[in-house]
Amino acid sequence: MNVTLEQVKQAGVVLKRVNEEKLRLQKEAAVYNLEKRAMQIAFREVEMGITQPFSSMKDLMEKVSGLMKEDLDVVEKALERGYGNVNNIGTLVEGVTGKTRNAFEEWVLEGKL
């Protein structure tokens, strides 16, 4: 079986289109994965009491959009370490315990490092 130069050119064109489509789909999937992670973080913030529950889908999507501009690895690590209680930053709240207390409060009130 002989392969002509024209067949090689056609195969090259097909492979180029396939590769371009693959790259487009990978980029699209990356955006959806980023949106999924941002949405999970948004709901985790609500569960932790950092933000109020979303009153509408628009509010949720605005929050997700804002999170998508952030470094989600850093945001997740901060949530894991309990640095998310922005309502009390710079203040000491007596009687607050557990995950709702920020690191500064734990250090000053309880001596935890």
N, C-alpha and C positions, 0 to 999 in steps of 0.2 A: 504494500500500500504506500503510495507516494503522497506526501503532503505538499500542497502548493503554497507559495508565498502568500497568496490571497487568503487561504485558510488560516495561516499563522496570524495574519493581520486581523482577521475577523475574531479569532480566539483572543487576541490581545485586547481588542475593543470590548468583548464580552467580559473578560476578566477585570478590566478596568471598571466597568459599570457595576459588576458584582462587588468589587472592593469598595467603591464609593458608597454603595447602598449599605454595605456592612458598617462602614465608618459612621454613616448618618444614623443608623439604628443604635450603634454603641453610644453615640453622643446623646441621643434621645433617652436611652435607658439610663444614662448617668444623671440626666436632669431629673427623671422620675425617682431614681434612688435618693438623690439629694433632697427632693421634696418629701419623700417618705420619711427620711431621717429627721428632717426639720419638723414634720408634723408629730412624730413620736416625741421629740424634745418638747414641743409646745404643750402636748398633753401631760408630759411628765412634770413640767413646770406648774400646771394646774393642780396635779395630784399632790405636789409638794407644797402647795399654798403660795408659790412665788407669784403667780398671776391669777387673776380672777377667771372663772369659767367664761368661755366665749359666748357672747350673746347672739351671735349670728355667724353664718358661714363666711361672710365678708370679713368679720373680725379675725376669725381663724386664719383665713388665707392671707390677711395682712401680716399677722404674726409669723406665719410660715415663710412668707416672702422676705421678711426682715431677717429671720434666722438663716435663710439660704445665702444671705450675704456675709454671714459670719463663718468662722472656722468651727465647724460642728464638732470636731475632735476636742477642741478647747472647751467648748460649751458643755459637752458631755462630761468631760473630766471635772469641770467646775461643779456640775450638778452632783456627780459622784462624791465629791469632797464636801458638799454642803455649802458652797459659796453662793448660793442662789438667793438668799433671803435679803433682797435689795431693800425691802421696806424698813429694815432695822439697821442698816449700815450706819455706823457712827454713833449709835445709841446703845444703851444697855437696858434690856427689858427684863425686869424681875419676874420670876415665875414662869418664864418660857423655857421649856426643856426639849430635848430630843432634836430631831432634824430641823425644827423650825428656828433653832438658835444658830446664829452665824458664828464663824470661827473666832472672831474678835470677842464675842460674848463668852464663849467657852473658855477662852484664855483668861479674860479678866475676872469673870465670876467664879470659875471653877479651877483655874490654874492648869487647864489642859493645854498641851502644846500640840 
